[in-house]
C-alpha cells in the first residue's frame, strides 16, 4: 500500500506592527525578613552515628585496654549462688533493677537454690518472695516451669548451650548469654539497654536491634577481652554513658567516642 504523503501547509509571514508604548511599572519592593528570621541561624544537620568513621582495630583495643586497667575483674551485679540461681535471677531481672531483684532473691535462695527445691516451694509461695518485682505473677509461673523442665529434660542441671537455655520458659537470648558468660565462662555478649546504648552512641557497633549490636561487637572486640566485655560495657552504660545526661567529662573513652553531641 502506497504511503500517503500529506502536503505541508505553509505558515503565513508574520505581520510586523509598531510596538505599543507601555508605561513602566515599578517592581514591588521585596519584603524584608522579620528580625527573628534574620537572627535565627541555619541549624546544622545532625551527623548520624552510621555516617561517622568506624573505629579502627587499634582504637577498639585501646578502649578495652583502658576498661581492663580500670577494672581488671568486673563482676555482674545480680547476686547468685550457682548456675541455677543465676538463671532465675536473670529471668526475674527483665524490666526490673538488679538491686530490686537482689532484695527479693536473698531470702528466696536461702530456701530454694535448686530446681527441686524451687518446685517444692510452689508457685504461690514463690510469688510471696518476688511480689516486689514487676510482672511477678508471670515470672513466678516461668520460674516454676523452667525448674520442672530442668528436672525432666536436663537432669536438674542448667544446660551449657544457648539453644537449650533459650528453650526454657522465660529465658531468651540475653538470658542465655548472661548465664553462659557468668556461669560457664563462655565468650558471649549479652546486649541489654545499656550495652545497646553504648554500642550505638559511641559508634563502636551501631545497630537497630540488640542482635545487630551483639554481632557487631563480637566482630570488633579482640578475643582476649571478650570474657569481660559484657560487664565493662554494662557498667559503662550504667554509671558513665547515662541515657539522659552522659558523664562525658569522666568517660575513659571520650577521645575515641564518635558521638557528635558529647559534652567534652
C-alpha positions as CSV (number, residue, x, y, z in Angstrom):
1,X,0.0,0.0,0.0
2,X,1.4,3.4,-1.0
3,X,2.3,5.7,1.8
4,X,0.1,8.8,1.9
5,X,2.1,12.0,1.9
6,X,0.3,15.0,3.1
7,X,1.4,18.3,1.8
8,X,2.7,20.7,4.5
9,X,0.9,23.9,4.9
10,X,3.0,27.0,4.6
11,X,3.0,29.4,7.5
12,X,1.9,32.9,6.8
13,X,4.6,35.5,7.1
14,X,4.3,37.4,10.4
15,X,2.9,40.9,10.2
16,X,5.2,43.5,11.8
17,X,3.5,46.1,13.8
18,X,4.9,49.0,15.7
19,X,5.5,48.2,19.3
20,X,3.0,49.6,21.7
21,X,4.2,52.1,24.3
22,X,3.8,50.8,27.7
23,X,4.2,52.7,30.9
24,X,7.0,51.4,33.1
25,X,5.7,50.0,36.4
26,X,8.0,49.8,39.4
27,X,8.7,46.3,40.6
28,X,7.2,45.7,44.0
29,X,9.7,46.1,46.8
30,X,10.9,42.8,48.3
31,X,9.6,42.2,51.8
32,X,12.2,42.5,54.4
33,X,12.8,39.3,56.5
34,X,11.5,39.5,60.1
35,X,14.0,40.1,62.8
36,X,13.5,36.5,64.0
37,X,14.3,35.2,60.6
38,X,17.4,37.4,60.4
39,X,18.6,36.3,63.8
40,X,18.0,32.6,63.5
41,X,21.0,30.8,62.0
42,X,20.6,27.7,59.9
43,X,20.6,24.5,62.0
44,X,23.4,22.2,61.0
45,X,22.3,18.7,60.1
46,X,23.0,16.2,62.8
47,X,25.7,13.7,61.9
48,X,24.4,10.2,62.2
49,X,26.4,7.5,64.0
50,X,26.4,5.3,60.9
51,X,27.8,8.1,58.8
52,X,30.8,8.6,61.2
53,X,34.1,7.0,60.7
54,X,34.2,3.4,62.0
55,X,36.5,2.6,64.9
56,X,39.9,1.2,63.9
57,X,41.1,-2.1,65.4
58,X,43.7,-0.1,67.3
59,X,41.1,2.2,68.8
60,X,38.9,-0.7,69.9
61,X,41.9,-2.4,71.5
62,X,42.8,0.9,73.2
63,X,39.3,1.3,74.6
64,X,39.2,-2.2,76.2
65,X,42.7,-1.9,77.4
66,X,41.6,1.1,79.4
67,X,38.5,-0.7,80.7
68,X,40.7,-3.6,81.8
69,X,43.2,-1.4,83.5
70,X,40.4,0.5,85.4
71,X,38.5,-2.7,86.4
72,X,40.5,-5.9,85.8
73,X,37.9,-8.3,87.2
74,X,34.4,-6.8,86.6
75,X,31.5,-8.6,88.2
76,X,27.9,-8.8,87.4
77,X,25.6,-7.1,90.0
78,X,23.0,-9.9,90.2
79,X,23.6,-12.0,93.3
80,X,23.5,-15.7,92.9
81,X,24.9,-19.0,94.4
82,X,25.2,-21.3,91.4
83,X,24.2,-21.5,87.7
84,X,20.5,-22.2,88.6
85,X,20.1,-19.3,90.9
86,X,21.9,-17.1,88.3
87,X,19.4,-18.3,85.7
88,X,16.5,-17.5,88.0
89,X,17.9,-14.1,88.9
90,X,18.3,-13.1,85.2
91,X,14.8,-14.2,84.4
92,X,13.5,-12.1,87.2
93,X,15.5,-9.1,86.2
94,X,13.6,-8.5,83.0
95,X,12.1,-4.9,83.3
96,X,13.5,-4.7,86.8
97,X,16.6,-3.4,88.5
98,X,19.4,-5.6,89.8
99,X,19.0,-4.0,93.2
100,X,15.3,-4.8,93.3
101,X,15.9,-8.4,92.2
102,X,18.7,-8.9,94.8
103,X,16.5,-7.7,97.6
104,X,13.9,-10.3,96.7
105,X,16.2,-13.3,95.9
106,X,18.4,-13.1,99.1
107,X,15.7,-14.8,101.2
108,X,14.4,-16.8,98.3
109,X,17.7,-18.5,97.5
110,X,18.1,-19.5,101.2
111,X,15.1,-21.9,100.8
112,X,15.2,-22.7,97.1
113,X,18.7,-22.8,95.4
114,X,18.0,-25.9,93.2
115,X,15.2,-26.7,90.7
116,X,13.9,-29.4,93.0
117,X,13.6,-27.0,96.0
118,X,12.0,-24.4,93.7
119,X,9.3,-26.8,92.5
120,X,8.7,-27.9,96.1
121,X,8.3,-24.3,97.1
122,X,5.5,-23.9,94.6
123,X,4.2,-21.0,92.6
124,X,2.0,-19.5,95.3
125,X,4.8,-19.2,97.9
126,X,7.3,-18.1,95.2
127,X,5.0,-15.2,94.4
128,X,5.2,-14.0,98.0
129,X,9.0,-13.8,97.8
130,X,9.1,-11.9,94.5
131,X,6.0,-9.7,94.7
132,X,8.1,-6.6,94.9
133,X,9.4,-7.3,91.3
134,X,7.5,-6.2,88.3
135,X,5.4,-8.8,86.5
136,X,6.0,-11.1,89.4
137,X,3.0,-13.4,88.7
138,X,4.2,-14.2,85.2
139,X,7.8,-14.6,86.4
140,X,6.8,-16.9,89.2
141,X,5.0,-19.1,86.7
142,X,8.0,-19.2,84.4
143,X,10.5,-20.0,87.2
144,X,8.4,-23.0,88.3
145,X,8.0,-24.1,84.7
146,X,11.7,-23.8,83.9
147,X,12.6,-25.6,87.1
148,X,10.3,-28.5,86.1
149,X,11.9,-28.6,82.6
150,X,15.4,-28.6,84.1
151,X,14.5,-31.7,86.2
152,X,12.6,-33.6,83.4
153,X,14.9,-32.8,80.5
154,X,18.3,-31.8,81.8
155,X,18.8,-33.9,84.9
156,X,18.3,-30.8,87.2
157,X,21.3,-29.0,85.7
158,X,21.4,-25.8,83.7
159,X,22.4,-26.7,80.1
160,X,25.5,-25.2,78.6
161,X,24.3,-24.3,75.1
162,X,22.4,-21.2,74.1
163,X,19.7,-23.1,72.3
164,X,18.8,-25.3,75.2
165,X,18.8,-22.4,77.7
166,X,16.5,-20.4,75.3
167,X,14.1,-23.4,75.3
168,X,13.4,-22.7,79.0
169,X,10.3,-20.7,79.9
170,X,11.1,-17.0,80.4
171,X,14.6,-17.3,79.0
172,X,15.7,-15.6,75.8
173,X,18.9,-14.9,74.1
174,X,20.1,-12.2,76.5
175,X,19.4,-14.6,79.5
176,X,21.3,-17.4,77.8
177,X,24.3,-15.1,77.0
178,X,24.5,-13.9,80.6
179,X,24.3,-17.4,82.1
180,X,26.9,-18.8,79.6
181,X,29.2,-16.0,80.3
182,X,28.9,-15.7,84.1
183,X,28.3,-19.3,85.0
184,X,30.4,-21.1,82.4
185,X,33.0,-18.6,81.2
186,X,31.8,-18.6,77.6
187,X,32.8,-15.6,75.4
188,X,29.2,-14.5,74.9
189,X,28.0,-10.9,75.0
190,X,24.5,-10.0,76.3
191,X,23.0,-6.8,75.0
192,X,20.8,-5.1,77.4
193,X,19.6,-1.5,77.3
194,X,23.0,-0.2,78.5
195,X,25.1,-2.1,76.0
196,X,22.7,-1.3,73.2
197,X,23.0,2.5,74.0
198,X,26.8,2.4,74.3
199,X,27.2,0.4,71.1
200,X,25.1,2.9,69.1
201,X,26.1,6.2,70.8
202,X,29.8,5.6,70.7
203,X,29.7,4.2,67.1
204,X,31.5,1.1,68.3
205,X,28.8,-1.2,67.0
206,X,25.8,0.6,65.6
207,X,22.6,-1.5,65.1
208,X,18.9,-1.2,65.0
209,X,18.3,-4.3,67.1
210,X,20.1,-5.9,70.1
211,X,21.2,-8.8,67.9
212,X,22.8,-6.4,65.4
213,X,24.7,-4.7,68.2
214,X,25.7,-8.1,69.7
215,X,27.1,-9.4,66.4
216,X,28.8,-6.1,65.6
217,X,30.6,-6.1,69.0
218,X,31.7,-9.7,68.5
219,X,33.3,-8.7,65.2
220,X,35.4,-5.9,66.6
221,X,36.3,-6.8,70.2
222,X,39.6,-8.7,70.4
223,X,39.3,-12.2,71.8
224,X,41.3,-11.5,74.9
225,X,38.7,-9.0,76.1
226,X,35.6,-11.0,75.3
227,X,35.2,-12.7,78.7
228,X,34.7,-9.4,80.5
229,X,33.5,-7.2,77.6
230,X,29.8,-7.7,78.6
231,X,30.4,-6.4,82.1
232,X,32.6,-3.5,81.1
233,X,30.0,-2.2,78.6
234,X,27.1,-2.7,81.0
235,X,28.9,-0.8,83.8
236,X,30.0,1.9,81.4
237,X,26.4,2.5,80.3
238,X,25.0,2.2,83.8
239,X,27.4,4.7,85.5
240,X,29.1,6.8,82.9
241,X,27.3,6.7,79.5
242,X,23.9,7.5,81.0
243,X,20.8,7.8,78.9
244,X,19.8,11.4,79.6
245,X,22.9,13.0,81.0
246,X,26.0,11.1,79.9
247,X,29.1,11.9,82.1
248,X,31.4,12.6,79.2
249,X,33.8,14.6,81.5
250,X,34.8,11.3,83.3
251,X,34.5,8.9,80.4
252,X,37.5,6.7,79.9
253,X,37.0,6.6,76.1
254,X,35.9,10.1,75.5
255,X,38.6,10.8,72.9
256,X,37.7,7.7,71.0
257,X,33.9,8.1,71.1
258,X,32.1,9.1,67.8
259,X,29.0,10.7,69.5
260,X,28.7,14.1,67.9
261,X,27.0,15.6,70.9
262,X,29.5,14.6,73.6
263,X,30.0,17.3,76.2
264,X,33.8,17.3,76.3
